[in-house]
């Protein structure tokens, strides 16, 4: 196993590995343990009590974070006619059809973060299933990326809309912002995404839903949060 760097070793000393922190404590601590020479992303990892092998236990959706993610996301839109113009006006980085299918297939071009498509273009996008699917880039109605309201979709993505999806290990990984956001903005983003995940609990899920909740910065250690106290963080901070 590779030896951790000095900055990480210093950070890990600040964390009690056996403690389940209050959400606000964890958010403050993740900022203290972020010691890299760049503005680290704060990542949320939630292990859920679901079996993703079953279709009725999938957890997937999207939500607009009140303060965004701190990252400008490139959006590719598959649309034509007036809908293509609508997407361009909303700020889409790339808009088109078959030409982008060819570019992705022949050039392995993936210079985008999100793909949006109008329903009538999904036959075209479907040719990219084997490429976009494994990377989590395939448009999906549940995440709002298959829609005729392409202008609205692009605007929301640019404003900080993030997708969350349980992986094969029953974990949801999602960014909640940058360390530089400060405690209040990170807490509000955290509350927004946790509220969405909790509300997305499948009816078929039995037993404890929130198995574990962990925050970490890009280069920092994981900080465990008490799932029993998550609801405390879901109260809007009006101060």
Secondary structure, DSSP 8 states (H G I E B T S, - for coil): -----HHHHHHHTTS-TT--B-HHHHHHHHHHT--SSS--EEEEEEEES--TTSGGG--EEEEE-TT--SS---EEEE--HHHHHHHHHHT-SEEESHHHHHHHHHH-----SEEEE-GGGHHHHGGGHHHHGGGT-S--GGGT-B-S-HHHHHHHHHHTEEEEEB-TTSEEEEEEEEGGG-HHHHHHHHHHHHHHHHHT--TT--S-SEEEEEEEETTS--EEE-GGGHHHHTS----
